[in-house]
Amino acid sequence: MSETETTRTTTCVIAGGGPAGAMLGLMLARAGVDVTLLEKHADFLRDFRGDTIHPSTLQVLDELGLAEAFHRLPHHKAYTFTAMTDRGEVRLADLRKLPGKYRYIAFVPQWEFLNMITAEARKYPNFHLLMNAPVTDLVRRDGAIRGVRYRGEDGQEHEIRAELTVAADGRGSDVRRAAGLEPKEFGAPMDVVWFRLPREAGDPDDPFLRLSAGYIMVAINRTTYWQLAYVIPKGGFGKLRARGAGELRRTVKGLLPFLDGRVSGLRDFDEVGVLQVAVNRLSRWHLPGLLFIGDAAHAMSPIFGVGINLAVHDAVAAANIVGPALLRGEAPEELLARVRRRRWAPTMITQAVQRVVQRLVIGRALKGRRAPAPPDVSRLPVISGLARRFIGLGVLPEHVRLPLSKTGSQHVDR
Ligand SMILES: Cc1cc2nc3c(=O)[nH]c(=O)nc-3n(C[C@H](O)[C@H](O)[C@H](O)COP(=O)(O)OP(=O)(O)OC[C@H]3O[C@@H](n4cnc5c(N)ncnc54)[C@H](O)[C@@H]3O)c2cc1C
């Protein structure tokens, strides 16, 4: 990367160090592309975010030679998913019968995953990571996007010129706004309230879903504590807050009696996060010199916890398709269009299934007339096989095809 006082050049600049941007950065760096990743925060520490690494993404990590390093991170393997209803337990999915090496979902705090991916990328001298560097605008030249403007740690505006700019800056994408593109919104009947409570010996081990008339809660085992996701009707957070933490404590106790005695840890709403659920997607994922991937191209519903996996697989597809041209210093728009064509079906089909579940299960359950009664999939082999593949492998899983460069393999530990 060459540098002047405020302008640098690189081959590919990526806005956003989430799962999509970090994975694309790593794959391009190991292939030998000069790549610069800009992340607006000072670190990757982000709580109440996607924690689920599905078998298809574990396979990608394996193909990158990172499976061992990944499994050294603090993680919990979930092989089965169960719903606890008022009438007892129902098995929703069993991943143990999946084909392939990885037959579980690994729950890993997202910051651990991002630290690992970026630490690996930093071993390549052609990878440059700028933290605390929010992208503020695009650089336009001759009818194409040719880089970004960002605010540096010194508080000044800087410019990075690049052959390809990738927007991986999430569902509130600043780059999308700067490019004047707007996603089509599909709506969702719910928001999700997040909080944590301590775990104790004797608690259930695997994550589970708690269903009751008018109530849906997801419990994720994070070893020393439970991360709890309480699903509420869309826009209902203000009302919940007005009713006070006492009411939330009573709800949790009623739904999960084993947490009685620990709900006092939920003192006020300062310790509670809220996810405003959105399902949307851009119809156009590219402009000359600019590509959108991950949530910036399509925000997913949290149903099935597939947001990270779609983001990672977008990145793998983008690296496979555009990487060889970037090595020659080019990023023709026809290749950017190919990335969108490749990832359109997985995005559209996954969102379609999520919208059906939102409408038929979540929307109805939240109205609270009747306790939802999911079928026991172990008695429905065809449906359970489809559900297993859909959740575990997703639609059109990607594989690493962009080779490690001969010079890239001389990576340095720093
Ligand atoms: C509360 C919550 C729970 C979730 N639960 C799950 C789950 O269990 N499983 C799952 O798979 N998914 C889950 N998701 C969704 C998942 O987190 C996202 O789908 C996934 O992280 C998308 O990855 P991404 O890289 O496209 O975007 P993001 O993860 O949103 O990353 C975007 C990155 O860009 C940075 N950024 C933003 N603006 C700028 C800018 N102007 N300049 C530079 N950087 C910028 C952000 O700081 C961020 O690091 C959840 C999301 C939330 C909010």
The ligand as an ORCA input file, in Angstrom:
! r2SCAN-3c Opt
* xyz 0 1
  C     -28.950     -9.090     18.727
  C     -28.560     -9.899     17.517
  C     -28.587    -11.278     17.594
  C     -28.260    -12.049     16.494
  N     -28.266    -13.406     16.598
  C     -27.786    -14.148     15.580
  C     -27.517    -15.541     15.722
  O     -27.747    -16.133     16.784
  N     -26.972    -16.212     14.675
  C     -26.662    -15.576     13.500
  O     -26.148    -16.226     12.586
  N     -26.912    -14.277     13.331
  C     -27.432    -13.538     14.342
  N     -27.565    -12.200     14.205
  C     -27.269    -11.591     12.915
  C     -25.792    -11.535     12.672
  O     -25.124    -10.912     13.756
  C     -25.581    -10.788     11.366
  O     -26.386    -11.337     10.348
  C     -24.138    -10.897     10.928
  O     -23.293    -10.406     11.949
  C     -23.958    -10.113      9.646
  O     -22.599     -9.979      9.373
  P     -22.068     -8.744      8.531
  O     -20.599     -8.872      8.542
  O     -22.770     -8.672      7.236
  O     -22.535     -7.442      9.340
  P     -22.266     -7.024     10.842
  O     -22.002     -8.169     11.711
  O     -23.350     -6.081     11.213
  O     -20.895     -6.230     10.761
  C     -20.808     -4.952     10.216
  C     -19.549     -4.311     10.749
  O     -19.383     -3.064     10.101
  C     -19.025     -2.084     11.052
  N     -19.450     -0.800     10.506
  C     -20.699     -0.282     10.458
  N     -20.684      0.907      9.847
  C     -19.404      1.136      9.495
  C     -18.739      2.206      8.831
  N     -19.396      3.294      8.415
  N     -17.402      2.128      8.632
  C     -16.691      1.041      9.070
  N     -17.272      0.009      9.714
  C     -18.603      0.059      9.908
  C     -19.751     -2.507     12.321
  O     -19.156     -1.950     13.476
  C     -19.615     -4.017     12.250
  O     -18.427     -4.452     12.855
  C     -27.909    -11.407     15.280
  C     -27.876    -10.016     15.195
  C     -28.184     -9.267     16.308
  C     -28.131     -7.745     16.200
*
